[in-house]
Amino acid sequence: MRLRHPGGSTVHLAYCTNVHPAEDLPGIHRQLSGPAARVRALTGAARLGLGLWLSHGVTRALRSDPAELVRLRAALDRLGLEVVTLNGFPYQGFHQEVVKYRVYQPDWAHEDRLRYTLDLAEILTGLLPDDVTEGTISTLPLAWRTGWTRDKAAAVAANLDALARGLRELAGRTGKTVRVGFEPEPGCIVETTSQAAALLGGADPEYLGVCLDACHLAVGFEDPRDAVALGLPIVKFQASCAIEAPPGAQRALTAYDEPRFLHQTRCAAGAAGYVDDLGAALAGGLPAEQPWRSHFHMPLHAAPPPPLATTASHLGELLRLLMAAPLTRHIEVETYTWSVLPGRADVAEGIAAELNWTRRRLAALGLEEI
C-alpha cells in the first residue's frame, strides 16, 4: 500500500512474508498467488506491499538465472503486489522445528552474510516498481553478543565497508538506491538504539542505517522519543508488538513458551532483569514483582486473554513520532509468529486485520492512501 504524507512524500506499507514457509522459488510463487493475493483481496488494496523474505537458496537461484527474476517481477505485477523492501535477517531455515539462536548465523563477521545481502540488493533493483528508485533491506544487528572479540569486530567493520561500497556501485550501475538497516534486538551486539548509535555511527549514512522494530524496542523498555532521536538514518520501521505480563501474573505466559523461536524476555529492573528465552524466565530467571515483556511478536490488532496485554500503545507512539517528518518511508508489519500462536488462526485474515489496523492509525496521523 502507498500513502501520501501531508508533506508530500510517499510512505510504503507492507507485510513481511517471513510468516510463510518457503525456501525455494516454487514456494515463493505459491506465496504470491496464495496467501499474499488473499491478503490483498481482504484489504481491498489497489497494490499490496510485500516485505519479501528470500532465503539464501532463493537468492542464489535468482542470481544464477536472470529469467527467474523477470518471472518473479511479472508475477508481482500480475497479482497487484509490489516490493520495495526485503527482510534480509533470516539466512535460511526460518521455519525449521527449532530456529532459536540459528537465526543469527551467519553473522556480519562472515563473508556469506555480506554476499547474501549484496545479492538481495541486486535482486531488489530488479523487483522495484518502475516509479520507485529506492529500496531497503533489514538485517541482523551485527551478531549475537557471545563470542564477540576484537578480531570479530574488525571483520564486521571490514564487511560493513564492503557493503557500503557494493551498494554505492549498485546505485551507480542501476540508478536505484538500496539502503540496509541494522535491526537492534535484545541479546545482540546492537541491542538498543544507543548501542546502534555507538557501533554504527561511523557507517556510511547514505547507504547504511537502522531498522527499528517496535517489539524489540518495547522489550528493551526504550522510550520511543529516545529511540527515534538516535542520530542514525531510520531506513525502515517494523510494526510489531511484544507480549506483556503484569507483576504476579507471569505464569499466563506459559502458553507462549514454544520451541521454534527465541523469545528474549526482560523486566523493568535494569540490565540484570533479562534472560535469553521465555522458558528461563518462567523457571525463575526474572523477578515476579516486575512486569515482563517478551520478544513474541503479537498481532497488532488483537489483545491476548487477560491478564496479558501487548505493547500496541508503544507501537502507536512510535508511529506518531516517525510520521511527524516522516523519519522513514518504509513500514513493514512483521508478525512472523502466527504458526506458533496459541489457538488456531486464519493467517491471511489476521495479516489483513493487522494491515487495516496500521492503515487506520496512519490515516489518523494525516496520511492518505493513494
ABEGO torsion letter per residue (X at the ends): XBBBBAAGBBBBBBBBAAABBBABAAAAAAAAABAAAAAAAAAGBABBBBBBBBBAAAAAAAAABAAAAAAAAAAAAAAGBBBABBBAABABGAABABAEAAAAOBBAABAAAAAAAAAAAAAAAAABBAABABBBBBBBBGBBABGBBAAAAAAAAAAAAAAAAAAAAAAAAAGBBBBBBBBBBBGBABABAAAAAAAAAABBAAABBBBBBAAAAAAAGBBAAAAAAAGBBBABBBBBBBBBBBBGAAAAAAAABBAABBBBBBBAAEAABBBABAAAAAAGABBAABBBBBBBBBBAABBBBOABBBAAAAAAAAAAAAAAOBABABBBBBBAAAAABBEBBBAAAAAAAAAAAAAAAAAAAGBBBX
